[in-house]
Amino acid sequence: MKNRIKELAKAYAPAFIDIRRHIHSHPELSFQEHKTSEFIQQQLDKFGVPYKAGIAGTGIIALIEGKNPASKTIALRADMDALPITEANDVSYKSLNNGIMHACGHDVHTTVVLGATKILHELKEELEGTVKILFQPGEEKHPGGASIMIEEGALENPRPDAILGLHVHPSMETGQLGFCAGKYMASADEIYVTIKSKGGHAAQPHLTVDTILVASQLVVSLQQVISRNNNPFSPSVLSICAFNGGFTTNVIPSEVKLMGTFRAMDETWRFKAHDLIRKQAAGIAEATGAEIEIDILVGYPTLYNNEAVTAKARHLAEDFLGKEHVEDTELRMGAEDFAFYSQIVPACFFRLGTGNKERGITSGVHTPTFDVDERAIEIGMGTMAYLATQF
């Protein structure tokens, strides 16, 4: 099986590089992936793989049933959406949609899982159980396409015994895969703060409540939520990234707005911190006489890589590529809506090396010069197919 998958991945790689380039040049924003979804459906029709479309709007669920379909189900997931970034690369497959770019590698994710789907379909007579393939919209935008896919039954009928996903990793050389068991990526919540009071002349602060000063106190004091309350062995970040208020030199504004992000690796601490943030704001409001409104938009949860599933996936990846091509990857405070799946079924989310320092392919994700070494597509689709057959 391993050699057959390698042969098929190598044979199909040129065609799937073309598919990746088509998707890359036609990017669509979160929950607007209509043409991308249509293109994927066209490919599935060509493969002869049955599917259901219209999940979470533009999402697709495909099924490949092998021998004894009810014996086990392994799910593979790919996200489809792009980012509001203007591409700066001078390549033949540059984005044709101005101001929109596949700058996070979702074109690669979709291509790799499509390639694995074709391989698995051709080998289904030798496949034990069922492989469920999820093409998901809206990873980049709250509330996350994964949460909606789940609400609409993506993890039922059949329910996966495990789910696998991958993400491009430009700082890892092409040919390498990275794994991390346990807590892997942080939760991500958005914080919106509005501070209101009676504004007035800057020369008469005693007749006002200084919203600039109150906001400054709050920004500083919120750091105590992390430094004095969180277990230092559990990573957590609270960053206020926007401070908007005032319009001239001699007027204390009646309103200041703050925006920020809160990240955590522990779900219990995550929601305890939300309460502490609100209490900190209430205390400052009480002390200063300002009105402080806080809205915490609960986002993606912690991404947890099941230890047993990740150990097995890593072992299989070593078997497929060789131990020298598999490495540990670090905890990440970035967020990923694959986390929603990982909270429900045993999951493994791993990294696909896509960098090439010799060729200058080093730009990070979410940048206008991001690109990949396309040799990673053969590696990704072959690995995904092999993992799905051996779990």
HELIX and SHEET records of a PDB file:
HELIX    1   1 LYS A    2  SER A   25  1                                  24    
HELIX    2   2 HIS A   34  PHE A   47  1                                  14    
HELIX    3   3 PRO A   69  SER A   71  5                                   3    
HELIX    4   4 HIS A  106  GLU A  122  1                                  17    
HELIX    5   5 LYS A  124  GLU A  126  5                                   3    
HELIX    6   6 GLY A  145  GLU A  151  1                                   7    
HELIX    7   7 PRO A  205  LEU A  207  5                                   3    
HELIX    8   8 THR A  211  SER A  227  1                                  17    
HELIX    9   9 GLU A  267  THR A  288  1                                  22    
HELIX   10  10 GLU A  307  LEU A  321  1                                  15    
HELIX   11  11 LYS A  323  HIS A  325  5                                   3    
HELIX   12  12 PHE A  338  SER A  342  1                                   5    
HELIX   13  13 LYS A  357  ARG A  359  5                                   3    
HELIX   14  14 ARG A  375  GLN A  390  1                                  16    
SHEET    1   A 8 TYR A  51  ILE A  55  0                                        
SHEET    2   A 8 GLY A  59  GLU A  65 -1                                        
SHEET    3   A 8 THR A 130  GLN A 136 -1                                        
SHEET    4   A 8 THR A  73  ASP A  79  1                                        
SHEET    5   A 8 ALA A 162  GLU A 173  1                                        
SHEET    6   A 8 ALA A 347  GLY A 355  1                                        
SHEET    7   A 8 LEU A 177  PHE A 179 -1                                        
SHEET    8   A 8 VAL A 326  ASP A 328  1                                        
SHEET    1   B 2 GLY A 182  MET A 185  0                                        
SHEET    2   B 2 LEU A 303  ASN A 305 -1                                        
SHEET    1   C 4 SER A 236  GLY A 245  0                                        
SHEET    2   C 4 GLU A 255  ALA A 264 -1                                        
SHEET    3   C 4 SER A 187  LYS A 196 -1                                        
SHEET    4   C 4 GLU A 291  TYR A 300 -1                                        
SHEET    1   D 2 GLY A 200  HIS A 201  0                                        
SHEET    2   D 2 VAL A 251  ILE A 252 -1                                        
END                                                                             
